[in-house]
């Protein structure tokens, strides 16, 4: 397996980019549909729940510091049950990677390159993902380091150009919403942004130097990524208003379209597109890393690289069949995704910790 060690700073950058991922484009609309003008408050509360989840993942990682998630599952649950659960994890990684690839193709072919076949976008992007995985974790991290300053620079430019069009009345009255819609909005934000962080148990703390600093990097990375999303959600509400934000599939992209500085700097949507492509690329990489490395560990292979090409071909196939249309993907993300990701991001880590503690306690009693 890939035994490269990465620094806590590199891990911090990867967590930030992964946290933002697809959420920068799709979360403002979906969360506003539930919490309306208080969507930004729901996002802040969601960050709080996300930090608790990060604590959960760190606790599990500290119990088995030299194991990936796949190895933990097999070690705690036993060979056959563990391998069965690991196969489900691998299927989750592959299907979710395919879903993200679908989002990329759908966005580019509907917003930017309308006459380009979606299959061409999927194949091209999958090739880049496979190439990144083949080069290994160190190359992935270094590319993240190179692109991260550009991401921050473009994000600041985007906020600066949109800020003059802010209207505070668009988020008033504050807290004028019922409890149930607010809870649904918080769960949606947590499900899209925080629960998927469990995938980092494939990397943390096996591949990271200085575990104490890695814990801080995990917390800080999610906090920074989450707050950047809060800024995007707040800007969508402050500039577009509640109703327009709900109607837009990609509100942050619509924000960039209306940016106008003295009739000189206009139509800066390419900035949002570039920001999103950077973040979603690393999100797909981490999911696909789970798929490839996990399958290699189940099969006890010495190298995972022979698996990258066939799994990459499967990735393209999955991306073409995972959602028949945009309406299906929206419905899936609103109603199915949160319960689905909760199985892997909440219940599985809790189950592993409980069983591991029970087995440890039982082993001590037998020794005594």
N, C-alpha and C positions, 0 to 999 in steps of 0.2 A: 504494500500500500504506500500511499504518498506520505512520507515521514518528514516533510518539510515543516519547520517551525516558523510561525509568524509572530510579529510583535503585537502588543496590545493596541498600539496606535493603528496598525493595519486592520486589526479586528474591529476597532471602533469605526473606521471608515466603511468597512464592509457592512456592518450592522446598520449604519445610517442609510446607505444606498438601498439595502434590502428592505428596510422598514418603509421607505417611501414607495418604492416599487411601482405597482399599478395604482396604488391608492391616490397618488397625486392627481390622476385624471378621473377616476370613477367614484371615489369616496365622497367628494363634496355634494354631488347630486343625490346619491342614495341616502346619506345621513340627513340632508336637508329635507328630504321627503318625509322623514319621521319627526325630526325635532324642529323643523322650520327655522325661524330666526335664531333659535338657541342651539343650532347644530354645533357651533364652536364650543359651547359649554359642554355638550355631550362628548366632544372629542377630547377635551381636557380631562374629564372624568375617566374616559376610556384609557387615557395615558396612565392614570393612577392604577387602574386594574392591570394594565400591561406591565407596569413595574412589579406588581405582585407575581405575575406570571414569570417574569425574568428571574425573580428570586427562586421560584419553583424549579426552573431549569438549571440554575446555578447549583441549587441543593442537590439535584440528581447528578449533575456532572461531577460535583465534589465527592460523591459517594463512590464513583468509579472513574477516577481521574485519567486512567490510561485506556479507556474504552470509548468507542463511538456509540451512537444510539443503537445501531444494529447489534453490536456486541453486548451492550447492556441488556437488551431485550432477551437475547439467547441465554445470557448468563443468569438472569433473574428468573425467567419463566421456564427454563429448561430447553433442551435441544429441539424437540418437535413443536411444542407450543411456541417457543421463541422464533423458530424459523417460519412458522405460519404467520405470526404477527409481523415479522420482518418482510414477508412477501407482500402483505397488505400495505406496509409502509412504502415499499418500492413502487407498488402500483399507484399509491397516492402521489409519490414524487413524479412519476411519469405522466399521470393524467393532469396534474396541476401544472407541470411544465408545458404540456400540450395546450392547456387552457390559456396560459399566459401568451403562448405563441399565437393562439387565436386572437387574443386582444391586440397584439402587435399588428397582425395582418389586417384585422378589421379596422383599426384606427388609421393605418397608412392608406389603405385602399378606399376608405370613405372620406377621409379628410385631406389627404395630400396627393396621392397618386391614384386617382379614381379609375384610370384605364388599365392599371397594372393587375394581372391575375393574382389573387390572394395566395395561390400555391407557390408562386415565385418568391413572394415575401417570406413565406414559411420556410421554404427550402434554404434560402439565403441566410436567414437568421439562425436556423437550426445548424447550418454548417459552421457559423461563427461560434455557437455554443459548444458544439462538439470539439472544435479546434481548441477552445479555451480549456475544456476539461482534459483533453489529451496532453496539453502542456503542463497541467498540474496546478495545485493550489497556489504555489508561489507566484506563478505567472498571473493567475486570476487576481491575486492581491496586489501585485505591482501595477497591473492595468487599472485597478480601482484607485490606487494612489495617484496615478497620472491623470485620471479623468475627474477625480473629486474636486480639485481646485476649479476646474471649468464648470462643474456643476454648481458650486457655491457662487462663483462669479455671475453665471447666467441667472441664478435664482435671485440674487440681489438686484440685478438689472431689471428683471421682471417685476419685482415688488416696487422698485423705484418708479418705473414707468406707469404702473397701475395706480399707485397711491394717490395721485392728484384727483382721481375720479371717485374717491371714497365718499359715500353718503351715510352718515351714522344712523339716520332715520330708518335705514333698511334693516337694522337688527333690533329695532324697538317695536313693541315693548319686550324687555328682557324677562325671561322666566315666565312668559305667558303661554304655558303649554301644560298638558296633562302629564301625569307620571308615566303611564304606559308607553306613549310614544317616545318619551325621553329614555326609558329603559331599553326600548328596541333600538334606538339610535346608538346608545352606549354599547350594547351587545354587538351591533353591526360594526362599529369602529374597532372594537376589541377583536372581533373575529377576522376582520380584513387585515388589521395592522399588527396586532400583538400575538395572537395565537400561532400564526405561522413561524414565529421565532423559535419554536421547538426544533426546527430543522438544524439550528446551529449546534445542537448536541452532537452532530456529526463532526463538528470542528472544535467546539469548546468542551473541555479544556485540553483535548489530546494534542492539538497542533499549535498551542499558544504558549509562549514563554511567560513566566512570572504570573502565576494564576491569580494572585491578589489584584494585580493591575488589570488582568483580563476581566475580572468581575466588574470592576469600575467601568471598563470599556464597554461591557455589555449593557450596563445600566445607562451610561451616558449616551451611547450610540442610539439606543431606543428613544431616550428622552429627547435628543436633538432631532431625530427623524420625526418623532411624533409632534414636536412643536412646529416644525416646518410645515407639516400637514395642517395643523391648527391655523397657521398663517394663511395657507391657501384656501381653507374652508371659510375663514373670516373674510378674506378678500372677495371670494365669490359672492358672499352675502352682502357685503358692504357696497360692492360695485354693481353686480347684476341684480341683486334683490332675490327674495325667496322664490317667487314664481318662476323667474327666468332660470335660476339655478336648478330647480327641479326639472324643468323641461329639457335642459341641455344634457346630452349624454356625457360630454366632456366639458364641464364648466370652466376648468382652468385654461383649456384651449380657447374657449370663447372669450375669456378675460383678455388673453393676449391679442385677439383679433380687434378688440375695441380700444386698445391702448393707443393714445395719440398725444404726442408732445409737440405742440405748436405747429401742427400739420407737417412736421418734418420727419419724426420717427413714428411710423405706423406699422400695423400688421406684423407684429413681432412674434406671431404664433410659432415660427420655426424654433424660437428659444424654448418654448414649452415642449415642443416635439423632441428636441435634442435632450432636454432634461429628462423627459420620460423614457426615452430610449436607453439612456445611460442607466437609470435606476432599474428598469424592468429587465435589462440584460443581466444584471448581477442577481436579480431575484430568480430568473430562470436558471442561471448558472448554479445557484445554491440548491435549488430543487433537483436539478439534473445531477448534481454532485451526490446528493442523497441516493438517487436511483442507481447510478453507476457504481459508486463505492459500496453501497449496500448489497447490490447483487454480487459483486466480486467477493465480498466477505462471506455471504451465504454459501457461495460455491467454492470458497477457500482457494481463490486464485492468487497467484503471486503478483500479477499485474492486472489492473483494471482496464488498461488501454484497448485490448482487443474487443471490449464490450461497447466502446464509445460509438463506433460506426453503426452497428445493428440497432442499438438503442436510439441513436440519432434518427435513423430511418423510421423507427416506431414512433418517435416523437412527432415527426411530420404527419404521419398517418393519424395519430391521436388528435393533433391540432385541427385536422380537417373534419373530424367527426364529433368532437366533444360538444360543440354547440351548432345546431342547424342554422341559427340566425341570431341576430342581436337581441331580439325580444326574449329568446330562451336564455341567453347568457345573463340578462338583467334579472329575470325571474329566478334563475339559479342562485345568483349572488345575494339576492334579497331574502330568499326563503330557505335555501338548502345549504349554502356554504357554511353558515355559522354552526349549525348542529354537526355538520360533517367534520369541520376542522376541530371542533371541540373534542371529538373522539381522540384525535392524535395529539392535539396541543394542550389538553387539560386532563382528560380522564386517563390516558395512557401514562403520562409522567407520574400522576398521583398513584396509580396502581403499582407502578414499578417501585416507587419509594416505599409504599406500604408493605409490599411483599418482601422487598429487600430488608426492611427493618424487622419484619416478623422472622425471616430466615436467620438474620443475625442474632436476634434475641434467642431463638430456639437453639441455635448452635452454641451460644454461650451457656445456656442451661444444660445442654448435653455434656459440654466439656466440664462444667462444674460437678 
